[in-house]
């Protein structure tokens, strides 16, 4: 196993999930503060779904690279 290859992708899933968490907190705040939030809610939901899928793809790639 190559250590450089193994550690290169470690930060990506964590940062994607952190960004998804920030989007979730932002949607709650926008729902409380903005009257027209219902019109743009789907955009945030699709963004979070995309980030979750990208996290899965990164982890699957990492497992494939680390295979002996």
N, C-alpha and C positions, 0 to 999 in steps of 0.2 A: 504494500500500500504506500502510495506516495503522500507524504505529509503535506506538501504544498497543495496538491489536488484536494486532499481531504479537508483542509481548513479554509480553502478559498471560498467555498459556498456556504459556510456556516452562518455568516452574517445576513445572508439574503432572506431566508425564511423568517428570521426574527424581525428584521426590519419591515417585511411585508405585513406580518401580523400586527406589529406595532402601528403601522399606518392604518390598517383596518380598524384597530381599536380607536384611533384618533378620529376616523371617519364616523364610527359609531357614536362617540361622545358628541361630535359636531352635529350629527343628525338629531340627537336628543335636545341639544341647545337650540337648534334652528326650529324644531317643532314647538318649543316653548316660546320663542321670541318672534317668529315670523308667521304672519297670517296666511301667506300664500305657499307655505311649505309643502302642502299636499300636491302641488303641481310639479315639484321637482324631486319628490321623494324616491321615485323609481330610479333616478340617476344615481343616487347614493347607494341604493340596494344593489344595482348592477355593478357598481364600483367595488363594493365589499365582496360580492360573489366572485368577481374577477381576481381580486387579491387572494382570496382563499384558494381558488384554483391554481394560481401561480405558485402559491406556497406548496401545494401538493406536488406540482410538477418539479419544483426545486428539490423537494425531499426525495422524490422518486429518482431523480437524476443523481442525487448524492448517494443513495443506496446502491445504484447501479455502478457508480464510480468506485465505491469502497468495496465492492465484491472481490473476494480473493481470486 
